[in-house]
Amino acid sequence: MFTCLNQPCGAQWKLEEVVIKNEGQGELFRCPLCGARNRVIRSEKANGKVTYKQVRPKL
């Protein structure tokens, strides 16, 4: 589950509901509701399965 980190939005999305792509600053997804950019890290398992983990900004 991914959460939009735009404070007024905060919507939650499943992987199937977002599009993950590289816009030149690393991989991210844009919130389908507000359009905010949210960073993710891509990992590939030994069996070839790709997973994504959301990156939360350091406070």
Backbone as CSV, one residue per row, in Angstrom:
resi,resn,N_x,N_y,N_z,CA_x,CA_y,CA_z,C_x,C_y,C_z
1,MET,0.848,-1.171,0.000,0.000,0.000,0.000,0.895,1.235,0.000
2,PHE,0.603,2.167,-0.887,1.333,3.429,-0.973,0.441,4.546,-0.452
3,THR,1.038,5.535,0.186,0.308,6.676,0.716,0.866,7.944,0.085
4,CYS,-0.018,8.798,-0.413,0.429,10.082,-0.954,0.979,10.909,0.198
5,LEU,2.195,11.400,0.036,2.850,12.158,1.095,2.539,13.652,1.043
6,ASN,1.684,14.053,0.107,1.212,15.430,0.070,0.268,15.598,1.262
7,GLN,0.634,16.442,2.225,-0.081,16.531,3.500,-1.593,16.704,3.355
8,PRO,-2.115,17.588,2.506,-3.566,17.724,2.433,-4.255,16.518,1.782
9,CYS,-3.529,15.710,1.042,-4.135,14.583,0.327,-4.132,13.331,1.203
10,GLY,-2.984,12.661,1.313,-2.863,11.477,2.153,-3.605,10.248,1.654
11,ALA,-4.023,10.242,0.386,-4.762,9.099,-0.159,-3.889,7.850,-0.189
12,GLN,-4.515,6.688,-0.050,-3.790,5.421,-0.088,-4.127,4.674,-1.366
13,TRP,-3.090,4.041,-1.944,-3.228,3.379,-3.236,-2.545,2.026,-3.216
14,LYS,-3.106,1.078,-3.943,-2.472,-0.221,-4.153,-1.528,-0.078,-5.346
15,LEU,-0.567,-0.980,-5.448,0.396,-0.946,-6.559,-0.322,-0.944,-7.908
16,GLU,-1.395,-1.702,-8.015,-2.135,-1.797,-9.283,-2.808,-0.477,-9.669
17,GLU,-2.957,0.438,-8.721,-3.676,1.686,-8.966,-2.768,2.855,-9.346
18,VAL,-1.455,2.664,-9.286,-0.519,3.737,-9.609,0.389,3.323,-10.760
19,VAL,0.956,4.326,-11.409,1.924,4.098,-12.480,3.282,4.536,-11.961
20,ILE,4.226,3.605,-11.925,5.573,3.918,-11.454,6.462,4.127,-12.665
21,LYS,7.154,5.281,-12.684,8.056,5.569,-13.794,9.171,6.476,-13.322
22,ASN,10.190,6.608,-14.155,11.334,7.459,-13.860,11.145,8.762,-14.624
23,GLU,11.024,9.867,-13.897,10.862,11.179,-14.532,12.157,11.981,-14.493
24,GLY,13.290,11.269,-14.388,14.582,11.934,-14.387,15.173,12.140,-13.002
25,GLN,14.394,11.908,-11.969,14.879,12.070,-10.600,14.733,10.768,-9.832
26,GLY,14.736,9.659,-10.520,14.532,8.366,-9.887,13.092,7.917,-10.057
27,GLU,12.827,6.701,-9.632,11.493,6.153,-9.820,10.510,6.743,-8.813
28,LEU,9.303,7.004,-9.287,8.271,7.591,-8.458,6.906,7.255,-9.019
29,PHE,5.886,7.528,-8.212,4.523,7.462,-8.718,3.859,8.791,-8.441
30,ARG,2.994,9.193,-9.328,2.208,10.402,-9.123,0.866,9.992,-8.535
31,CYS,0.450,10.679,-7.504,-0.831,10.387,-6.869,-1.943,10.588,-7.897
32,PRO,-2.781,9.580,-8.123,-3.877,9.740,-9.087,-4.887,10.809,-8.671
33,LEU,-4.934,11.158,-7.406,-5.910,12.129,-6.918,-5.398,13.567,-7.038
34,CYS,-4.177,13.830,-6.532,-3.683,15.216,-6.506,-2.484,15.462,-7.423
35,GLY,-1.846,14.405,-7.925,-0.720,14.575,-8.844,0.635,14.744,-8.174
36,ALA,0.693,14.664,-6.849,1.969,14.829,-6.136,2.919,13.682,-6.473
37,ARG,4.221,13.996,-6.545,5.230,12.969,-6.817,5.657,12.313,-5.516
38,ASN,5.712,10.973,-5.527,6.089,10.190,-4.354,7.159,9.199,-4.775
39,ARG,8.319,9.250,-4.129,9.455,8.403,-4.515,9.287,6.969,-4.061
40,VAL,9.821,6.040,-4.859,9.831,4.618,-4.526,11.199,4.034,-4.865
41,ILE,11.517,2.907,-4.242,12.742,2.167,-4.538,12.329,0.846,-5.150
42,ARG,12.956,0.489,-6.254,12.678,-0.765,-6.958,13.657,-1.832,-6.492
43,SER,13.142,-3.029,-6.223,13.974,-4.183,-5.864,13.567,-5.345,-6.744
44,GLU,14.551,-6.121,-7.171,14.263,-7.302,-7.982,14.743,-8.532,-7.236
45,LYS,13.840,-9.465,-7.026,14.143,-10.717,-6.318,14.915,-11.663,-7.244
46,ALA,15.506,-12.698,-6.682,16.264,-13.680,-7.465,15.380,-14.387,-8.487
47,ASN,14.082,-14.518,-8.178,13.168,-15.190,-9.104,12.650,-14.249,-10.194
48,GLY,13.114,-12.995,-10.187,12.736,-12.042,-11.220,11.564,-11.148,-10.855
49,LYS,10.939,-11.382,-9.716,9.797,-10.572,-9.303,10.285,-9.197,-8.854
50,VAL,9.616,-8.153,-9.335,9.972,-6.777,-9.004,9.031,-6.273,-7.905
51,THR,9.602,-5.645,-6.885,8.812,-5.050,-5.809,9.208,-3.594,-5.654
52,TYR,8.309,-2.813,-5.078,8.561,-1.400,-4.850,8.278,-1.067,-3.398
53,LYS,9.091,-0.170,-2.834,8.903,0.292,-1.469,8.897,1.815,-1.500
54,GLN,7.949,2.412,-0.848,7.854,3.857,-0.831,8.943,4.461,0.053
55,VAL,9.534,5.552,-0.409,10.576,6.270,0.311,9.917,7.446,1.027
56,ARG,10.077,7.476,2.322,9.526,8.593,3.108,10.636,9.609,3.331
57,PRO,10.330,10.893,3.193,11.373,11.915,3.383,11.852,11.964,4.832
58,LYS,13.122,12.300,4.999,13.675,12.453,6.345,13.196,13.768,6.931
59,LEU,12.823,13.731,8.178,12.321,14.950,8.831,13.418,15.721,9.498
